[in-house]
Amino acid sequence: MSNFQQSYPKHVAIIMDGNGRWAKEQGLKRTAGHEQGAKIVRNITTHACNLGIKYLTLYAFSTENWDRPKLEVEFLMKLLEKYFISELPIYLENNIKFKAIGDLSKFSKKLQLLIKSTEEKTHLCTGLTHILALNYGSRNEITRAVKKLTDQNLEITEKNIESCLDTANIPDVDLLIRTSGEIRVSNYLLWQIAYAEMFFTKTYWPEFTTLEFDDILSDYNKRERRFGGI
């Protein structure tokens, strides 16, 4: 892997798709897919940190996910609560800084406090910044950013819009990965992926490995990024 280490993307974003389909094919409940998916989050996050990638943004819960069956949504909320409790020591041990993006006001007070506490307790970490998109939708984010501009009476410029996005002060996405075989971006980081390289794999998220991640990084390193130039 050392032959392309210097060209690692600074910011990788992943749409973690396929938990439910993986569980169905295994003869399990959809919730089992989400539980296995959470384990993969840890694997990929710590691996990205060890590689020296600076930002990893994962699509954990979208603004549209509220439309899923009530029991599944309730399970996902409990899973998130357990995640923040169990992962805090992992973050600290690996020098990982945590940040959440999205409209967090829709979550329970308990979950909001866990998110805030995790951000506060890891804010001095200097390794990977691990970003979870929670109750996130890019159109919602851009709408909220424009409202901030209006409220602050700021001129509508690209720079000012970026400063009001949830990802303010975070570099644009270099590499976007989507698992499960779906080929779309699903309202995810629409502003930030303007010049991202995109990879779509048929692998379900619960089966996604660090080896496949490395293969994608190797492929990314072979691409020529021109950003609209020649």
N, C-alpha and C positions, 0 to 999 in steps of 0.2 A: 504493500500500500504506500510505501514511502515515495514511490516514483511520481505520485500525484498529490502528495500531501500539501505542497505549497499552493495548490490551486483549489483547495476546498472552498465550497461556497461559504460566504459569511453567514447567510440567512437561508435556512431551509424551512419550508412549510409543507405540512402533510395533511391531506384529507384522509382520515382513518376510516375507511369504509369496508363493510362486509362482515361486521360482527354477527348480525342476525342470520345472514345466509350461511356463514360458517357453522353456527350453532345448529341450524336446521339440517345441514348435511351430516352433522355428527349425531343427529337424533336427540339434540339437547334443546332446552328452552333458550329463547333469545337472550335472556339474562346471563346465561353461561358464556355467551359470546362476548358480552360487555365485560364480564369479569376477566376473561382471558385477554381481551383487548387492553385492559388496564395494566396487565403484566407486561405486555409488549411496549406500552408507553415507557415503563421504567427501563426496559432493555435498550430501546432506541435512544432514549434521553441520555442515559449514562454513557452509551457508546459514542454518541455525537459529542458529548463533553470531552471524552478521552481523546477524540480525534482533533479537538481544537476548534470545532465549529462554534461560532459565537452566539448564534440565535437559532432556536428551533421553535416553530409555532405549529401547534397541533389543533385541529378543528375538533373540539370535544363535545360541544352542544350548540346547535344552531337555533336561530329564532324560529325556524320552522319545526324543530323537533318537539315543541309543545303539542303538536297535533298527533303525536303517537299515542297509543293506548295509555290510559291513565296509570295503570299499574306499572307499565314499563317506565314511564316518566318518573314515577315515585321511586322506582328501583335505581334509576340513574342518579337521582338526587342523593340517595343514601350512599351510592357508590362513590360519588364525588366527595361526600363528607369523609368517608373512610379513606379515600385516596389522600386527602390533605393531611390527615392524621398520620398515616403510615409513611408518606413520602417525605415529610419534613426532615427526618434524620438523614435520608438519602441525599436530599438537596444539600444539607450542611456538610455531610461527609465528602461530597464531590465538588464543593465550592460552586454550586449551581444557584443562580438567582432566579426567583420565580416572579412572573407577572401574568395577570389576567387581563384579557380584552373582551369587550362586549358590554351589553347593558346588564350589569349585575343586580340592578334594583329589583328584578323579577324573582330573584332567589330568596329563600328563607333567610331570616336574620342570622340563624346559626351558620348557614353556609357562607353568607357574606362575611361574617366574622372570621371564619376559618380561612377564607381567601385572603382577607386583609392581613391576618396574623402571619400567614405564610409569606406574603410579600414583605412584611416588615422584618420578619426574622431572617430573611435571606438577602436583604437589600445590600449588605456589604460584601456578598459573594462576588467574585470577579471572573469566574469561569463562564460557562455557557449561561445564557439567559433563556430560560424555558418559559415559553408563552403558551397559555391555554386560551383558546377562543371559546368563551362560555356565554350562552345566550347571545351568540354573535351572528350577525348578518351584515355583509358589506354595505348593502343599500341603507340599512339602519345606521351603520357607523357614519357613512357619508352624510346622511340626513342630520344626524346629531352634530357633526362637525360644522355643517353650514349654519345650523341654529346657533352654535357657539360664536361663529363669525358675526352673525347678525346681532346677537346679544352684546358682543364686544365692539360693535361698530367697526369691524376690520374690513379692509379692502379684500375682495374675493380674488385671490391669487393662488397659484399652485403652492407656493411656500406657506401661505397662511392656512390653506386647507390642510396641508400635511401637519402643521403644528397643532391642529385641532382634532386630528384623527386619534384613535386609541393607540396607534403605533407611533406617536410623535417621538422623535429622537431615535427611532429604530430604523436601520437601513432597509431599503426595499428588498423583497424576496428575490434571491438568485435562482433558487431551485424549488419547484412545486412538484410534489409526488402525490398521486392518488392511487389507493389500493382498490382491489375488488373488480377491476375491469371496466368500471364506468369511466366514460371520457367526457367529463364536464367539470366546471369549477364550482358549481353550486353556491353562488353568492358568497364566495370566500375571498377576502383580501383583494377585491377587484382593482382597487387603486394600486396596491403594493406589488401586484404581480405583472404590472404593465410590460416589463421586459424579462420576466422570469423564464428560465428553461423549464419545460414541463415533461414529466414522465408518468405514464399510466401503466400500472402493472395489474395483471389478473389475480395476483395473490390476495387473499382475504387478509385484513389487518391482523387477526389473531394468529396467522401463519407467517407474518412478515418477520424476517430475520435480519440480524446485523450483517450477515453475508450478502443478502440481496441489497441492503442499504449501501454497502461498500461497492457492489457492482454498479449501482446507479450513480454513485459518486464518480466512479471511474469513467463511466459513459459521459457524464456531465463534463468531466475534465477534457474530453476530446472535442467538445463542441466549441465553435467559434462564436463568441457573443459580440455582435456589432452595434447593438443599441440604435438601430435605425441608420447606421452609416454603411459604408461600402466594405 
